[in-house]
Amino acid sequence: MYRYTTGGSSGDPLVFKIDRARQAADQGARARSRKWFGIEVGERELYLWGAPVDASKRFAIGLPIKRY
């Protein structure tokens, strides 16, 4: 089991555990979704994260960008 936590932006961080099967499923889903954008496994990528000034709305966006 692996221990994970949230960032705690809404108060106390949430602590939870996942096993290897869940970890593998997450990695597979990320690889598949990146493939939809033309990003192959092992390619470099840059994530841009942003949040509005009012972070209490708990909104963030992550955008993978492919280097051409």
PDB file of N, H, CA, C and O in Angstrom:
ATOM      1  N   MET A   1       0.840  -1.180   0.000  1.00  0.00           N
ATOM      2  CA  MET A   1       0.000   0.000   0.000  1.00  0.00           C
ATOM      3  C   MET A   1       0.885   1.244   0.000  1.00  0.00           C
ATOM      4  O   MET A   1       1.940   1.289   0.633  1.00  0.00           O
ATOM      5  N   TYR A   2       0.414   2.247  -0.733  1.00  0.00           N
ATOM      6  H   TYR A   2      -0.443   2.210  -1.247  1.00  0.00           H
ATOM      7  CA  TYR A   2       1.135   3.507  -0.822  1.00  0.00           C
ATOM      8  C   TYR A   2       0.277   4.614  -0.218  1.00  0.00           C
ATOM      9  O   TYR A   2      -0.929   4.674  -0.455  1.00  0.00           O
ATOM     10  N   ARG A   3       0.897   5.476   0.553  1.00  0.00           N
ATOM     11  H   ARG A   3       1.877   5.427   0.746  1.00  0.00           H
ATOM     12  CA  ARG A   3       0.196   6.567   1.227  1.00  0.00           C
ATOM     13  C   ARG A   3       0.206   7.804   0.327  1.00  0.00           C
ATOM     14  O   ARG A   3       1.253   8.201  -0.184  1.00  0.00           O
ATOM     15  N   TYR A   4      -0.951   8.396   0.143  1.00  0.00           N
ATOM     16  H   TYR A   4      -1.802   8.074   0.558  1.00  0.00           H
ATOM     17  CA  TYR A   4      -1.098   9.628  -0.628  1.00  0.00           C
ATOM     18  C   TYR A   4      -1.853  10.643   0.212  1.00  0.00           C
ATOM     19  O   TYR A   4      -2.612  10.279   1.111  1.00  0.00           O
ATOM     20  N   THR A   5      -1.641  11.916  -0.085  1.00  0.00           N
ATOM     21  H   THR A   5      -1.025  12.212  -0.815  1.00  0.00           H
ATOM     22  CA  THR A   5      -2.389  12.973   0.595  1.00  0.00           C
ATOM     23  C   THR A   5      -2.805  14.035  -0.419  1.00  0.00           C
ATOM     24  O   THR A   5      -2.154  14.228  -1.446  1.00  0.00           O
ATOM     25  N   THR A   6      -3.890  14.709  -0.109  1.00  0.00           N
ATOM     26  H   THR A   6      -4.419  14.553   0.725  1.00  0.00           H
ATOM     27  CA  THR A   6      -4.285  15.870  -0.898  1.00  0.00           C
ATOM     28  C   THR A   6      -3.489  17.070  -0.406  1.00  0.00           C
ATOM     29  O   THR A   6      -2.777  16.975   0.594  1.00  0.00           O
ATOM     30  N   GLY A   7      -3.601  18.183  -1.091  1.00  0.00           N
ATOM     31  H   GLY A   7      -4.179  18.260  -1.904  1.00  0.00           H
ATOM     32  CA  GLY A   7      -2.858  19.381  -0.711  1.00  0.00           C
ATOM     33  C   GLY A   7      -3.393  20.071   0.532  1.00  0.00           C
ATOM     34  O   GLY A   7      -2.687  20.870   1.146  1.00  0.00           O
ATOM     35  N   GLY A   8      -4.608  19.781   0.905  1.00  0.00           N
ATOM     36  H   GLY A   8      -5.182  19.132   0.406  1.00  0.00           H
ATOM     37  CA  GLY A   8      -5.177  20.390   2.100  1.00  0.00           C
ATOM     38  C   GLY A   8      -5.635  21.818   1.911  1.00  0.00           C
ATOM     39  O   GLY A   8      -5.769  22.552   2.891  1.00  0.00           O
ATOM     40  N   SER A   9      -5.879  22.236   0.680  1.00  0.00           N
ATOM     41  H   SER A   9      -5.770  21.640  -0.116  1.00  0.00           H
ATOM     42  CA  SER A   9      -6.265  23.625   0.418  1.00  0.00           C
ATOM     43  C   SER A   9      -7.617  23.987   1.031  1.00  0.00           C
ATOM     44  O   SER A   9      -7.900  25.167   1.239  1.00  0.00           O
ATOM     45  N   SER A  10      -8.444  23.002   1.320  1.00  0.00           N
ATOM     46  H   SER A  10      -8.214  22.044   1.151  1.00  0.00           H
ATOM     47  CA  SER A  10      -9.757  23.285   1.909  1.00  0.00           C
ATOM     48  C   SER A  10      -9.778  23.021   3.414  1.00  0.00           C
ATOM     49  O   SER A  10     -10.846  22.953   4.022  1.00  0.00           O
ATOM     50  N   GLY A  11      -8.609  22.874   4.001  1.00  0.00           N
ATOM     51  H   GLY A  11      -7.741  22.929   3.506  1.00  0.00           H
ATOM     52  CA  GLY A  11      -8.527  22.575   5.433  1.00  0.00           C
ATOM     53  C   GLY A  11      -7.420  21.563   5.659  1.00  0.00           C
ATOM     54  O   GLY A  11      -6.294  21.753   5.200  1.00  0.00           O
ATOM     55  N   ASP A  12      -7.739  20.489   6.366  1.00  0.00           N
ATOM     56  H   ASP A  12      -8.654  20.334   6.739  1.00  0.00           H
ATOM     57  CA  ASP A  12      -6.754  19.437   6.615  1.00  0.00           C
ATOM     58  C   ASP A  12      -6.591  18.554   5.388  1.00  0.00           C
ATOM     59  O   ASP A  12      -7.570  18.250   4.707  1.00  0.00           O
ATOM     60  N   PRO A  13      -5.353  18.137   5.098  1.00  0.00           N
ATOM     61  CA  PRO A  13      -5.145  17.221   3.967  1.00  0.00           C
ATOM     62  C   PRO A  13      -5.858  15.889   4.203  1.00  0.00           C
ATOM     63  O   PRO A  13      -5.925  15.399   5.330  1.00  0.00           O
ATOM     64  N   LEU A  14      -6.379  15.319   3.139  1.00  0.00           N
ATOM     65  H   LEU A  14      -6.324  15.717   2.223  1.00  0.00           H
ATOM     66  CA  LEU A  14      -6.990  14.004   3.195  1.00  0.00           C
ATOM     67  C   LEU A  14      -5.888  12.978   2.957  1.00  0.00           C
ATOM     68  O   LEU A  14      -5.144  13.085   1.982  1.00  0.00           O
ATOM     69  N   VAL A  15      -5.775  11.996   3.829  1.00  0.00           N
ATOM     70  H   VAL A  15      -6.379  11.909   4.621  1.00  0.00           H
ATOM     71  CA  VAL A  15      -4.775  10.938   3.701  1.00  0.00           C
ATOM     72  C   VAL A  15      -5.484   9.667   3.264  1.00  0.00           C
ATOM     73  O   VAL A  15      -6.504   9.292   3.842  1.00  0.00           O
ATOM     74  N   PHE A  16      -4.950   9.002   2.245  1.00  0.00           N
ATOM     75  H   PHE A  16      -4.121   9.306   1.775  1.00  0.00           H
ATOM     76  CA  PHE A  16      -5.541   7.748   1.788  1.00  0.00           C
ATOM     77  C   PHE A  16      -4.440   6.849   1.255  1.00  0.00           C
ATOM     78  O   PHE A  16      -3.322   7.303   1.006  1.00  0.00           O
ATOM     79  N   LYS A  17      -4.754   5.588   1.081  1.00  0.00           N
ATOM     80  H   LYS A  17      -5.661   5.219   1.283  1.00  0.00           H
ATOM     81  CA  LYS A  17      -3.789   4.606   0.587  1.00  0.00           C
ATOM     82  C   LYS A  17      -4.332   3.918  -0.652  1.00  0.00           C
ATOM     83  O   LYS A  17      -5.535   3.684  -0.771  1.00  0.00           O
ATOM     84  N   ILE A  18      -3.424   3.593  -1.580  1.00  0.00           N
ATOM     85  H   ILE A  18      -2.447   3.782  -1.483  1.00  0.00           H
ATOM     86  CA  ILE A  18      -3.800   2.828  -2.763  1.00  0.00           C
ATOM     87  C   ILE A  18      -2.820   1.680  -2.928  1.00  0.00           C
ATOM     88  O   ILE A  18      -1.692   1.741  -2.439  1.00  0.00           O
ATOM     89  N   ASP A  19      -3.251   0.640  -3.617  1.00  0.00           N
ATOM     90  H   ASP A  19      -4.168   0.590  -4.014  1.00  0.00           H
ATOM     91  CA  ASP A  19      -2.375  -0.513  -3.833  1.00  0.00           C
ATOM     92  C   ASP A  19      -1.748  -0.455  -5.222  1.00  0.00           C
ATOM     93  O   ASP A  19      -2.039   0.450  -6.005  1.00  0.00           O
ATOM     94  N   ARG A  20      -0.890  -1.423  -5.521  1.00  0.00           N
ATOM     95  H   ARG A  20      -0.654  -2.158  -4.885  1.00  0.00           H
ATOM     96  CA  ARG A  20      -0.191  -1.442  -6.808  1.00  0.00           C
ATOM     97  C   ARG A  20      -1.144  -1.538  -7.999  1.00  0.00           C
ATOM     98  O   ARG A  20      -0.895  -0.930  -9.040  1.00  0.00           O
ATOM     99  N   ALA A  21      -2.228  -2.296  -7.855  1.00  0.00           N
ATOM    100  H   ALA A  21      -2.430  -2.790  -7.010  1.00  0.00           H
ATOM    101  CA  ALA A  21      -3.190  -2.433  -8.957  1.00  0.00           C
ATOM    102  C   ALA A  21      -3.824  -1.090  -9.286  1.00  0.00           C
ATOM    103  O   ALA A  21      -3.979  -0.746 -10.458  1.00  0.00           O
ATOM    104  N   ARG A  22      -4.191  -0.330  -8.261  1.00  0.00           N
ATOM    105  H   ARG A  22      -4.066  -0.609  -7.309  1.00  0.00           H
ATOM    106  CA  ARG A  22      -4.786   1.002  -8.487  1.00  0.00           C
ATOM    107  C   ARG A  22      -3.748   1.945  -9.099  1.00  0.00           C
ATOM    108  O   ARG A  22      -4.063   2.726  -9.997  1.00  0.00           O
ATOM    109  N   GLN A  23      -2.526   1.867  -8.613  1.00  0.00           N
ATOM    110  H   GLN A  23      -2.270   1.233  -7.884  1.00  0.00           H
ATOM    111  CA  GLN A  23      -1.452   2.699  -9.139  1.00  0.00           C
ATOM    112  C   GLN A  23      -1.214   2.398 -10.622  1.00  0.00           C
ATOM    113  O   GLN A  23      -1.033   3.318 -11.421  1.00  0.00           O
ATOM    114  N   ALA A  24      -1.214   1.122 -10.988  1.00  0.00           N
ATOM    115  H   ALA A  24      -1.361   0.375 -10.339  1.00  0.00           H
ATOM    116  CA  ALA A  24      -1.022   0.711 -12.382  1.00  0.00           C
ATOM    117  C   ALA A  24      -2.183   1.189 -13.258  1.00  0.00           C
ATOM    118  O   ALA A  24      -1.971   1.641 -14.383  1.00  0.00           O
ATOM    119  N   ALA A  25      -3.410   1.087 -12.739  1.00  0.00           N
ATOM    120  H   ALA A  25      -3.583   0.719 -11.825  1.00  0.00           H
ATOM    121  CA  ALA A  25      -4.577   1.547 -13.496  1.00  0.00           C
ATOM    122  C   ALA A  25      -4.506   3.050 -13.738  1.00  0.00           C
ATOM    123  O   ALA A  25      -4.824   3.517 -14.832  1.00  0.00           O
ATOM    124  N   ASP A  26      -4.092   3.810 -12.728  1.00  0.00           N
ATOM    125  H   ASP A  26      -3.834   3.431 -11.839  1.00  0.00           H
ATOM    126  CA  ASP A  26      -3.939   5.265 -12.877  1.00  0.00           C
ATOM    127  C   ASP A  26      -2.895   5.601 -13.932  1.00  0.00           C
ATOM    128  O   ASP A  26      -3.113   6.477 -14.769  1.00  0.00           O
ATOM    129  N   GLN A  27      -1.770   4.911 -13.897  1.00  0.00           N
ATOM    130  H   GLN A  27      -1.593   4.199 -13.217  1.00  0.00           H
ATOM    131  CA  GLN A  27      -0.708   5.167 -14.881  1.00  0.00           C
ATOM    132  C   GLN A  27      -1.178   4.825 -16.289  1.00  0.00           C
ATOM    133  O   GLN A  27      -0.876   5.549 -17.237  1.00  0.00           O
ATOM    134  N   GLY A  28      -1.908   3.736 -16.429  1.00  0.00           N
ATOM    135  H   GLY A  28      -2.153   3.147 -15.659  1.00  0.00           H
ATOM    136  CA  GLY A  28      -2.438   3.355 -17.735  1.00  0.00           C
ATOM    137  C   GLY A  28      -3.430   4.378 -18.274  1.00  0.00           C
ATOM    138  O   GLY A  28      -3.416   4.702 -19.461  1.00  0.00           O
ATOM    139  N   ALA A  29      -4.287   4.881 -17.397  1.00  0.00           N
ATOM    140  H   ALA A  29      -4.299   4.617 -16.432  1.00  0.00           H
ATOM    141  CA  ALA A  29      -5.272   5.895 -17.817  1.00  0.00           C
ATOM    142  C   ALA A  29      -4.574   7.183 -18.232  1.00  0.00           C
ATOM    143  O   ALA A  29      -4.971   7.809 -19.214  1.00  0.00           O
ATOM    144  N   ARG A  30      -3.541   7.588 -17.498  1.00  0.00           N
ATOM    145  H   ARG A  30      -3.219   7.079 -16.700  1.00  0.00           H
ATOM    146  CA  ARG A  30      -2.800   8.796 -17.867  1.00  0.00           C
ATOM    147  C   ARG A  30      -2.097   8.607 -19.210  1.00  0.00           C
ATOM    148  O   ARG A  30      -2.107   9.515 -20.040  1.00  0.00           O
ATOM    149  N   ALA A  31      -1.490   7.447 -19.434  1.00  0.00           N
ATOM    150  H   ALA A  31      -1.482   6.710 -18.759  1.00  0.00           H
ATOM    151  CA  ALA A  31      -0.796   7.183 -20.703  1.00  0.00           C
ATOM    152  C   ALA A  31      -1.789   7.214 -21.862  1.00  0.00           C
ATOM    153  O   ALA A  31      -1.491   7.767 -22.921  1.00  0.00           O
ATOM    154  N   ARG A  32      -2.959   6.626 -21.668  1.00  0.00           N
ATOM    155  H   ARG A  32      -3.202   6.177 -20.808  1.00  0.00           H
ATOM    156  CA  ARG A  32      -3.974   6.617 -22.727  1.00  0.00           C
ATOM    157  C   ARG A  32      -4.457   8.031 -23.039  1.00  0.00           C
ATOM    158  O   ARG A  32      -4.585   8.399 -24.207  1.00  0.00           O
ATOM    159  N   SER A  33      -4.727   8.825 -22.002  1.00  0.00           N
ATOM    160  H   SER A  33      -4.623   8.526 -21.053  1.00  0.00           H
ATOM    161  CA  SER A  33      -5.232  10.181 -22.257  1.00  0.00           C
ATOM    162  C   SER A  33      -4.165  11.061 -22.899  1.00  0.00           C
ATOM    163  O   SER A  33      -4.492  11.915 -23.723  1.00  0.00           O
ATOM    164  N   ARG A  34      -2.904  10.871 -22.539  1.00  0.00           N
ATOM    165  H   ARG A  34      -2.639  10.178 -21.869  1.00  0.00           H
ATOM    166  CA  ARG A  34      -1.834  11.633 -23.196  1.00  0.00           C
ATOM    167  C   ARG A  34      -1.725  11.246 -24.664  1.00  0.00           C
ATOM    168  O   ARG A  34      -1.471  12.097 -25.516  1.00  0.00           O
ATOM    169  N   LYS A  35      -1.913   9.975 -24.957  1.00  0.00           N
ATOM    170  H   LYS A  35      -2.119   9.284 -24.264  1.00  0.00           H
ATOM    171  CA  LYS A  35      -1.862   9.491 -26.336  1.00  0.00           C
ATOM    172  C   LYS A  35      -2.903  10.202 -27.191  1.00  0.00           C
ATOM    173  O   LYS A  35      -2.650  10.477 -28.364  1.00  0.00           O
ATOM    174  N   TRP A  36      -4.075  10.507 -26.621  1.00  0.00           N
ATOM    175  H   TRP A  36      -4.281  10.284 -25.668  1.00  0.00           H
ATOM    176  CA  TRP A  36      -5.115  11.232 -27.349  1.00  0.00           C
ATOM    177  C   TRP A  36      -4.605  12.591 -27.830  1.00  0.00           C
ATOM    178  O   TRP A  36      -5.075  13.107 -28.844  1.00  0.00           O
ATOM    179  N   PHE A  37      -3.635  13.176 -27.098  1.00  0.00           N
ATOM    180  H   PHE A  37      -3.253  12.757 -26.275  1.00  0.00           H
ATOM    181  CA  PHE A  37      -3.072  14.471 -27.459  1.00  0.00           C
ATOM    182  C   PHE A  37      -1.752  14.330 -28.216  1.00  0.00           C
ATOM    183  O   PHE A  37      -1.057  15.319 -28.446  1.00  0.00           O
ATOM    184  N   GLY A  38      -1.410  13.102 -28.601  1.00  0.00           N
ATOM    185  H   GLY A  38      -1.975  12.298 -28.414  1.00  0.00           H
ATOM    186  CA  GLY A  38      -0.196  12.870 -29.379  1.00  0.00           C
ATOM    187  C   GLY A  38       1.074  12.793 -28.561  1.00  0.00           C
ATOM    188  O   GLY A  38       2.169  12.901 -29.112  1.00  0.00           O
ATOM    189  N   ILE A  39       0.953  12.608 -27.259  1.00  0.00           N
ATOM    190  H   ILE A  39       0.063  12.521 -26.811  1.00  0.00           H
ATOM    191  CA  ILE A  39       2.132  12.509 -26.392  1.00  0.00           C
ATOM    192  C   ILE A  39       2.398  11.037 -26.120  1.00  0.00           C
ATOM    193  O   ILE A  39       1.564  10.341 -25.542  1.00  0.00           O
ATOM    194  N   GLU A  40       3.562  10.571 -26.542  1.00  0.00           N
ATOM    195  H   GLU A  40       4.240  11.137 -27.012  1.00  0.00           H
ATOM    196  CA  GLU A  40       3.933   9.170 -26.352  1.00  0.00           C
ATOM    197  C   GLU A  40       4.562   8.961 -24.976  1.00  0.00           C
ATOM    198  O   GLU A  40       5.073   9.901 -24.368  1.00  0.00           O
ATOM    199  N   VAL A  41       4.520   7.724 -24.496  1.00  0.00           N
ATOM    200  H   VAL A  41       4.106   6.960 -24.990  1.00  0.00           H
ATOM    201  CA  VAL A  41       5.148   7.381 -23.222  1.00  0.00           C
ATOM    202  C   VAL A  41       6.641   7.709 -23.303  1.00  0.00           C
ATOM    203  O   VAL A  41       7.313   7.338 -24.265  1.00  0.00           O
ATOM    204  N   GLY A  42       7.146   8.399 -22.298  1.00  0.00           N
ATOM    205  H   GLY A  42       6.600   8.701 -21.516  1.00  0.00           H
ATOM    206  CA  GLY A  42       8.561   8.745 -22.243  1.00  0.00           C
ATOM    207  C   GLY A  42       8.907  10.105 -22.830  1.00  0.00           C
ATOM    208  O   GLY A  42      10.012  10.603 -22.619  1.00  0.00           O
ATOM    209  N   GLU A  43       7.971  10.719 -23.570  1.00  0.00           N
ATOM    210  H   GLU A  43       7.073  10.314 -23.742  1.00  0.00           H
ATOM    211  CA  GLU A  43       8.238  12.045 -24.128  1.00  0.00           C
ATOM    212  C   GLU A  43       8.173  13.091 -23.015  1.00  0.00           C
ATOM    213  O   GLU A  43       7.443  12.940 -22.035  1.00  0.00           O
ATOM    214  N   ARG A  44       8.955  14.151 -23.194  1.00  0.00           N
ATOM    215  H   ARG A  44       9.548  14.274 -23.989  1.00  0.00           H
ATOM    216  CA  ARG A  44       8.910  15.252 -22.242  1.00  0.00           C
ATOM    217  C   ARG A  44       7.594  15.996 -22.383  1.00  0.00           C
ATOM    218  O   ARG A  44       7.035  16.104 -23.475  1.00  0.00           O
ATOM    219  N   GLU A  45       7.109  16.506 -21.259  1.00  0.00           N
ATOM    220  H   GLU A  45       7.563  16.418 -20.373  1.00  0.00           H
ATOM    221  CA  GLU A  45       5.910  17.313 -21.285  1.00  0.00           C
ATOM    222  C   GLU A  45       5.995  18.352 -20.175  1.00  0.00           C
ATOM    223  O   GLU A  45       6.714  18.184 -19.191  1.00  0.00           O
ATOM    224  N   LEU A  46       5.252  19.412 -20.360  1.00  0.00           N
ATOM    225  H   LEU A  46       4.667  19.548 -21.159  1.00  0.00           H
ATOM    226  CA  LEU A  46       5.217  20.509 -19.414  1.00  0.00           C
ATOM    227  C   LEU A  46       3.787  20.682 -18.945  1.00  0.00           C
ATOM    228  O   LEU A  46       2.863  20.719 -19.758  1.00  0.00           O
ATOM    229  N   TYR A  47       3.599  20.787 -17.657  1.00  0.00           N
ATOM    230  H   TYR A  47       4.349  20.757 -16.997  1.00  0.00           H
ATOM    231  CA  TYR A  47       2.275  21.036 -17.100  1.00  0.00           C
ATOM    232  C   TYR A  47       2.204  22.468 -16.608  1.00  0.00           C
ATOM    233  O   TYR A  47       3.068  22.928 -15.861  1.00  0.00           O
ATOM    234  N   LEU A  48       1.174  23.159 -17.033  1.00  0.00           N
ATOM    235  H   LEU A  48       0.473  22.785 -17.640  1.00  0.00           H
ATOM    236  CA  LEU A  48       0.897  24.498 -16.542  1.00  0.00           C
ATOM    237  C   LEU A  48      -0.337  24.402 -15.652  1.00  0.00           C
ATOM    238  O   LEU A  48      -1.402  23.975 -16.097  1.00  0.00           O
ATOM    239  N   TRP A  49      -0.187  24.800 -14.403  1.00  0.00           N
ATOM    240  H   TRP A  49       0.679  25.147 -14.041  1.00  0.00           H
ATOM    241  CA  TRP A  49      -1.305  24.749 -13.466  1.00  0.00           C
ATOM    242  C   TRP A  49      -1.662  26.157 -13.062  1.00  0.00           C
ATOM    243  O   TRP A  49      -0.783  26.996 -12.865  1.00  0.00           O
ATOM    244  N   GLY A  50      -2.919  26.416 -12.940  1.00  0.00           N
ATOM    245  H   GLY A  50      -3.633  25.735 -13.100  1.00  0.00           H
ATOM    246  CA  GLY A  50      -3.353  27.732 -12.529  1.00  0.00           C
ATOM    247  C   GLY A  50      -4.588  27.658 -11.664  1.00  0.00           C
ATOM    248  O   GLY A  50      -5.344  26.688 -11.704  1.00  0.00           O
ATOM    249  N   ALA A  51      -4.773  28.683 -10.897  1.00  0.00           N
ATOM    250  H   ALA A  51      -4.159  29.471 -10.865  1.00  0.00           H
ATOM    251  CA  ALA A  51      -5.963  28.793 -10.066  1.00  0.00           C
ATOM    252  C   ALA A  51      -6.363  30.255 -10.030  1.00  0.00           C
ATOM    253  O   ALA A  51      -5.502  31.135 -10.040  1.00  0.00           O
ATOM    254  N   PRO A  52      -7.648  30.523  -9.989  1.00  0.00           N
ATOM    255  CA  PRO A  52      -8.081  31.912  -9.883  1.00  0.00           C
ATOM    256  C   PRO A  52      -7.622  32.507  -8.550  1.00  0.00           C
ATOM    257  O   PRO A  52      -7.223  31.783  -7.639  1.00  0.00           O
ATOM    258  N   VAL A  53      -7.682  33.802  -8.455  1.00  0.00           N
ATOM    259  H   VAL A  53      -8.006  34.391  -9.195  1.00  0.00           H
ATOM    260  CA  VAL A  53      -7.272  34.483  -7.229  1.00  0.00           C
ATOM    261  C   VAL A  53      -8.040  33.933  -6.042  1.00  0.00           C
ATOM    262  O   VAL A  53      -7.475  33.759  -4.963  1.00  0.00           O
ATOM    263  N   ASP A  54      -9.318  33.660  -6.232  1.00  0.00           N
ATOM    264  H   ASP A  54      -9.777  33.801  -7.109  1.00  0.00           H
ATOM    265  CA  ASP A  54     -10.139  33.094  -5.168  1.00  0.00           C
ATOM    266  C   ASP A  54      -9.987  31.575  -5.192  1.00  0.00           C
ATOM    267  O   ASP A  54     -10.788  30.877  -5.815  1.00  0.00           O
ATOM    268  N   ALA A  55      -8.968  31.071  -4.518  1.00  0.00           N
ATOM    269  H   ALA A  55      -8.318  31.638  -4.012  1.00  0.00           H
ATOM    270  CA  ALA A  55      -8.686  29.630  -4.521  1.00  0.00           C
ATOM    271  C   ALA A  55      -9.733  28.841  -3.743  1.00  0.00           C
ATOM    272  O   ALA A  55      -9.745  27.611  -3.807  1.00  0.00           O
ATOM    273  N   SER A  56     -10.595  29.509  -3.023  1.00  0.00           N
ATOM    274  H   SER A  56     -10.585  30.508  -2.971  1.00  0.00           H
ATOM    275  CA  SER A  56     -11.612  28.792  -2.256  1.00  0.00           C
ATOM    276  C   SER A  56     -12.583  28.054  -3.177  1.00  0.00           C
ATOM    277  O   SER A  56     -13.285  27.142  -2.741  1.00  0.00           O
ATOM    278  N   LYS A  57     -12.622  28.448  -4.451  1.00  0.00           N
ATOM    279  H   LYS A  57     -12.052  29.189  -4.805  1.00  0.00           H
ATOM    280  CA  LYS A  57     -13.485  27.751  -5.404  1.00  0.00           C
ATOM    281  C   LYS A  57     -12.883  26.421  -5.816  1.00  0.00           C
ATOM    282  O   LYS A  57     -13.526  25.632  -6.509  1.00  0.00           O
ATOM    283  N   ARG A  58     -11.640  26.165  -5.390  1.00  0.00           N
ATOM    284  H   ARG A  58     -11.118  26.806  -4.827  1.00  0.00           H
ATOM    285  CA  ARG A  58     -10.953  24.889  -5.637  1.00  0.00           C
ATOM    286  C   ARG A  58     -10.965  24.513  -7.113  1.00  0.00           C
ATOM    287  O   ARG A  58     -11.312  23.385  -7.463  1.00  0.00           O
ATOM    288  N   PHE A  59     -10.592  25.444  -7.972  1.00  0.00           N
ATOM    289  H   PHE A  59     -10.310  26.360  -7.687  1.00  0.00           H
ATOM    290  CA  PHE A  59     -10.550  25.180  -9.398  1.00  0.00           C
ATOM    291  C   PHE A  59      -9.110  25.293  -9.874  1.00  0.00           C
ATOM    292  O   PHE A  59      -8.445  26.294  -9.605  1.00  0.00           O
ATOM    293  N   ALA A  60      -8.629  24.291 -10.569  1.00  0.00           N
ATOM    294  H   ALA A  60      -9.169  23.478 -10.787  1.00  0.00           H
ATOM    295  CA  ALA A  60      -7.287  24.329 -11.151  1.00  0.00           C
ATOM    296  C   ALA A  60      -7.343  23.633 -12.499  1.00  0.00           C
ATOM    297  O   ALA A  60      -8.204  22.784 -12.734  1.00  0.00           O
ATOM    298  N   ILE A  61      -6.437  23.989 -13.370  1.00  0.00           N
ATOM    299  H   ILE A  61      -5.738  24.678 -13.180  1.00  0.00           H
ATOM    300  CA  ILE A  61      -6.389  23.357 -14.685  1.00  0.00           C
ATOM    301  C   ILE A  61      -4.963  22.916 -14.961  1.00  0.00           C
ATOM    302  O   ILE A  61      -4.026  23.669 -14.696  1.00  0.00           O
ATOM    303  N   GLY A  62      -4.782  21.745 -15.473  1.00  0.00           N
ATOM    304  H   GLY A  62      -5.543  21.133 -15.688  1.00  0.00           H
ATOM    305  CA  GLY A  62      -3.476  21.249 -15.873  1.00  0.00           C
ATOM    306  C   GLY A  62      -3.531  20.981 -17.365  1.00  0.00           C
ATOM    307  O   GLY A  62      -4.491  20.380 -17.847  1.00  0.00           O
ATOM    308  N   LEU A  63      -2.530  21.409 -18.100  1.00  0.00           N
ATOM    309  H   LEU A  63      -1.749  21.897 -17.709  1.00  0.00           H
ATOM    310  CA  LEU A  63      -2.549  21.283 -19.549  1.00  0.00           C
ATOM    311  C   LEU A  63      -1.229  20.716 -20.046  1.00  0.00           C
ATOM    312  O   LEU A  63      -0.209  21.400 -19.965  1.00  0.00           O
ATOM    313  N   PRO A  64      -1.213  19.495 -20.556  1.00  0.00           N
ATOM    314  CA  PRO A  64       0.027  18.989 -21.124  1.00  0.00           C
ATOM    315  C   PRO A  64       0.312  19.661 -22.473  1.00  0.00           C
ATOM    316  O   PRO A  64      -0.592  19.828 -23.291  1.00  0.00           O
ATOM    317  N   ILE A  65       1.536  20.034 -22.691  1.00  0.00           N
ATOM    318  H   ILE A  65       2.270  19.898 -22.026  1.00  0.00           H
ATOM    319  CA  ILE A  65       1.925  20.684 -23.937  1.00  0.00           C
ATOM    320  C   ILE A  65       3.017  19.858 -24.600  1.00  0.00           C
ATOM    321  O   ILE A  65       4.015  19.525 -23.961  1.00  0.00           O
ATOM    322  N   LYS A  66       2.841  19.527 -25.861  1.00  0.00           N
ATOM    323  H   LYS A  66       2.030  19.798 -26.380  1.00  0.00           H
ATOM    324  CA  LYS A  66       3.828  18.748 -26.600  1.00  0.00           C
ATOM    325  C   LYS A  66       4.823  19.675 -27.271  1.00  0.00           C
ATOM    326  O   LYS A  66       4.449  20.690 -27.858  1.00  0.00           O
ATOM    327  N   ARG A  67       6.078  19.318 -27.177  1.00  0.00           N
ATOM    328  H   ARG A  67       6.381  18.493 -26.700  1.00  0.00           H
ATOM    329  CA  ARG A  67       7.138  20.098 -27.828  1.00  0.00           C
ATOM    330  C   ARG A  67       7.262  19.635 -29.265  1.00  0.00           C
ATOM    331  O   ARG A  67       7.465  18.446 -29.511  1.00  0.00           O
ATOM    332  N   TYR A  68       7.145  20.548 -30.222  1.00  0.00           N
ATOM    333  H   TYR A  68       6.981  21.514 -30.022  1.00  0.00           H
ATOM    334  CA  TYR A  68       7.253  20.203 -31.632  1.00  0.00           C
ATOM    335  C   TYR A  68       8.572  20.645 -32.185  1.00  0.00           C
ATOM    336  O   TYR A  68       8.847  20.438 -33.367  1.00  0.00           O
TER     337      TYR A  68
END
